[in-house]
Amino acid sequence: MLDLVAPILYFLALFGLYEGVLFKRRIDYWHAPVLVSMYFFLGTLGGLILFSMEPVLRLLYMSVYEIAALAGVLLLLIVGALTGRFAYTPGGEGSLGYAAAKAADVLFQITMAVIVVLAFEQLLGMVYGGAAFALYFFVAHLLLFFILPARYAIIFATASLVGGSVLAYIALTHGGMGYLVALHLSFYIASYPLMRRVRLRYLKPEATRGSIVGI
């Protein structure tokens, strides 16, 4: 059980530190993208050292198709950051530093997610462990109801249930770290128009820059 609870607490602690301390001191994707990138990269490294090296082993053994998928999405993210058309950038302007920080954030999230889903598998088996992870992923996203209007929170919470199921399936059957990072980044890119509308219409400017709402 400790193998499951510890990485979850580690993940929540690091995101809590970012949201509750660093972000309030303007150490965020916009004002300090290099520091934020280093923060999430070191968080990823810490998670690997403390809990499991399995995610990095999966990255080292990516298939050609995984490498191509990941490279394609990263290229799209970079183009979007430079042009302000596809990626999450403040006010629509380009920011390569933002893209780097977001990529580091996603790598941290996926690394910890893989560690947690493997812990669920070890505890409950492949089928029940995958289902338990999908439920955990969904419950974690219910926090959005405290931030977004209900109709938008429902959209993203539902997407998290589907996303958690897909993540668990890929992690437990295909390895797929490259696919998982590519899919996560693709979701951010694809949902940009909706989240931009939410940001402009419903959220206060300072509340739209935290990673908890994925912007």
C-alpha positions as CSV (number, residue, x, y, z in Angstrom):
1,M,0.0,0.0,0.0
2,L,2.9,2.4,0.7
3,D,4.1,1.9,-2.8
4,L,0.8,3.3,-4.0
5,V,0.2,6.1,-1.4
6,A,3.8,7.5,-1.4
7,P,4.0,8.5,-5.1
8,I,0.5,10.0,-4.9
9,L,1.5,12.1,-1.9
10,Y,4.8,13.1,-3.6
11,F,2.9,14.2,-6.7
12,L,0.4,16.2,-4.7
13,A,3.1,17.8,-2.6
14,L,5.1,19.0,-5.6
15,F,2.1,20.4,-7.3
16,G,0.9,21.9,-4.1
17,L,4.3,23.6,-3.6
18,Y,4.1,25.0,-7.2
19,E,0.5,26.2,-6.9
20,G,0.6,27.5,-3.3
21,V,4.2,28.9,-3.1
22,L,6.1,29.3,-6.3
23,F,3.2,30.5,-8.4
24,K,2.3,33.2,-5.9
25,R,5.9,34.5,-6.1
26,R,5.6,34.8,-9.9
27,I,7.7,31.7,-10.5
28,D,5.4,30.4,-13.2
29,Y,5.3,29.4,-16.9
30,W,5.4,33.1,-18.0
31,H,7.8,34.9,-15.7
32,A,10.3,32.1,-14.9
33,P,9.9,29.3,-17.5
34,V,13.5,28.0,-17.0
35,L,13.0,27.7,-13.3
36,V,9.7,26.0,-13.7
37,S,11.2,23.6,-16.3
38,M,14.0,22.7,-13.9
39,Y,11.5,22.3,-11.0
40,F,9.4,19.7,-12.9
41,F,12.5,18.0,-14.4
42,L,14.0,17.6,-10.9
43,G,10.6,16.5,-9.7
44,T,10.5,13.8,-12.4
45,L,14.1,12.7,-11.5
46,G,13.2,12.6,-7.8
47,G,10.1,10.4,-8.5
48,L,12.2,8.0,-10.6
49,I,14.9,7.7,-7.8
50,L,12.4,7.4,-5.0
51,F,9.8,5.1,-6.5
52,S,10.6,3.4,-9.8
53,M,13.0,3.7,-12.8
54,E,10.4,1.9,-15.0
55,P,9.2,5.0,-16.8
56,V,12.7,6.0,-17.9
57,L,13.4,2.5,-19.0
58,R,10.3,2.7,-21.2
59,L,11.5,6.0,-22.7
60,L,14.9,4.4,-23.5
61,Y,13.1,1.5,-25.3
62,M,10.6,3.6,-27.3
63,S,9.6,2.2,-30.7
64,V,10.1,4.1,-33.9
65,Y,6.4,4.9,-34.0
66,E,6.5,6.3,-30.5
67,I,9.5,8.5,-31.3
68,A,7.8,9.8,-34.4
69,A,4.5,10.5,-32.5
70,L,6.3,12.3,-29.7
71,A,8.6,14.3,-32.1
72,G,5.6,15.3,-34.1
73,V,3.6,16.6,-31.1
74,L,6.6,18.4,-29.7
75,L,7.2,20.1,-33.0
76,L,3.5,21.2,-33.1
77,L,3.8,22.5,-29.5
78,I,6.9,24.5,-30.5
79,V,5.3,25.9,-33.6
80,G,2.2,26.7,-31.5
81,A,4.2,28.4,-28.9
82,L,6.1,30.6,-31.4
83,T,2.9,31.5,-33.3
84,G,0.4,31.6,-30.5
85,R,-2.1,29.5,-32.5
86,F,-2.0,26.0,-31.0
87,A,-0.4,26.0,-27.5
88,Y,-1.3,27.6,-24.2
89,T,0.3,31.0,-24.3
90,P,-0.7,34.2,-22.3
91,G,-2.9,36.3,-24.4
92,G,-2.1,34.3,-27.5
93,E,1.5,35.6,-27.9
94,G,4.3,33.1,-28.6
95,S,6.5,31.8,-25.8
96,L,9.1,29.1,-26.4
97,G,9.9,29.1,-22.8
98,Y,6.3,28.3,-22.0
99,A,6.4,25.3,-24.3
100,A,9.5,24.0,-22.5
101,A,7.9,24.4,-19.1
102,K,4.7,22.8,-20.2
103,A,6.6,19.8,-21.7
104,A,8.5,19.4,-18.4
105,D,5.2,19.6,-16.5
106,V,3.7,16.9,-18.7
107,L,6.7,14.7,-18.4
108,F,6.4,14.9,-14.6
109,Q,2.7,14.1,-14.7
110,I,3.1,11.1,-17.0
111,T,6.1,9.8,-15.1
112,M,4.2,9.9,-11.8
113,A,1.0,8.5,-13.5
114,V,2.9,5.5,-14.8
115,I,4.4,4.9,-11.4
116,V,1.0,5.0,-9.7
117,V,-0.7,2.9,-12.3
118,L,2.0,0.2,-11.9
119,A,1.5,0.4,-8.2
120,F,-2.2,-0.2,-8.6
121,E,-1.5,-3.1,-10.9
122,Q,0.8,-4.7,-8.3
123,L,-1.8,-4.2,-5.6
124,L,-5.0,-5.2,-7.5
125,G,-3.9,-6.9,-10.8
126,M,-4.0,-5.6,-14.3
127,V,-7.7,-5.3,-14.8
128,Y,-8.8,-4.0,-11.4
129,G,-5.6,-2.0,-11.1
130,G,-6.3,-0.2,-14.4
131,A,-9.9,0.5,-13.4
132,A,-8.8,1.8,-10.0
133,F,-6.3,4.2,-11.6
134,A,-8.9,5.5,-14.0
135,L,-11.2,6.2,-11.0
136,Y,-8.4,7.8,-9.1
137,F,-7.6,10.0,-12.1
138,F,-11.2,11.0,-12.4
139,V,-11.6,11.8,-8.7
140,A,-8.5,14.0,-8.8
141,H,-10.0,16.1,-11.6
142,L,-13.2,16.7,-9.6
143,L,-11.2,19.6,-8.0
144,L,-12.0,21.5,-11.2
145,F,-15.5,22.0,-9.9
146,F,-14.0,24.4,-7.4
147,I,-12.4,26.4,-10.2
148,L,-14.5,26.2,-13.3
149,P,-18.3,26.6,-14.0
150,A,-20.0,23.2,-13.7
151,R,-20.6,22.6,-17.4
152,Y,-16.9,23.0,-18.1
153,A,-15.8,21.0,-15.1
154,I,-18.1,18.2,-16.3
155,I,-16.4,18.2,-19.7
156,F,-12.9,18.0,-18.3
157,A,-13.8,15.6,-15.5
158,T,-15.4,13.3,-18.1
159,A,-12.4,13.6,-20.3
160,S,-10.2,12.7,-17.4
161,L,-12.1,9.4,-16.9
162,V,-11.6,8.5,-20.5
163,G,-8.0,9.7,-20.4
164,G,-7.2,7.8,-17.3
165,S,-8.6,4.6,-18.8
166,V,-6.5,5.1,-22.0
167,L,-3.4,5.9,-20.0
168,A,-3.8,2.8,-17.8
169,Y,-4.4,0.6,-20.9
170,I,-1.4,1.9,-22.7
171,A,0.9,1.8,-19.6
172,L,-0.2,-1.7,-18.7
173,T,-0.2,-3.3,-22.2
174,H,2.1,-1.4,-24.5
175,G,4.6,0.4,-22.3
176,G,4.1,3.5,-24.3
177,M,5.8,6.4,-22.4
178,G,6.3,8.2,-25.7
179,Y,2.6,7.7,-26.7
180,L,1.5,8.9,-23.3
181,V,3.5,12.1,-23.3
182,A,2.4,12.8,-26.9
183,L,-1.3,12.1,-26.1
184,H,-1.2,14.4,-23.0
185,L,0.4,17.2,-24.9
186,S,-2.1,16.7,-27.8
187,F,-4.9,17.2,-25.4
188,Y,-3.5,20.5,-24.2
189,I,-3.1,21.6,-27.8
190,A,-6.5,20.4,-28.9
191,S,-8.4,21.9,-26.0
192,Y,-6.8,25.3,-26.3
193,P,-9.8,27.1,-27.8
194,L,-12.2,25.9,-25.1
195,M,-9.8,26.7,-22.2
196,R,-9.0,30.1,-23.7
197,R,-12.8,30.8,-23.7
198,V,-13.1,29.7,-20.1
199,R,-10.1,31.8,-19.1
200,L,-11.4,34.9,-20.7
201,R,-15.1,34.6,-19.7
202,Y,-15.0,33.0,-16.2
203,L,-11.7,33.0,-14.6
204,K,-9.8,35.9,-13.0
205,P,-6.5,36.6,-14.8
206,E,-4.3,35.5,-11.9
207,A,-6.4,32.3,-11.6
208,T,-5.7,31.3,-15.1
209,R,-2.0,30.8,-14.9
210,G,-1.8,27.8,-12.6
211,S,-1.2,24.3,-13.8
212,I,-4.1,23.0,-11.9
213,V,-6.4,24.1,-14.7
214,G,-4.0,23.0,-17.3
215,I,-3.2,26.4,-18.8
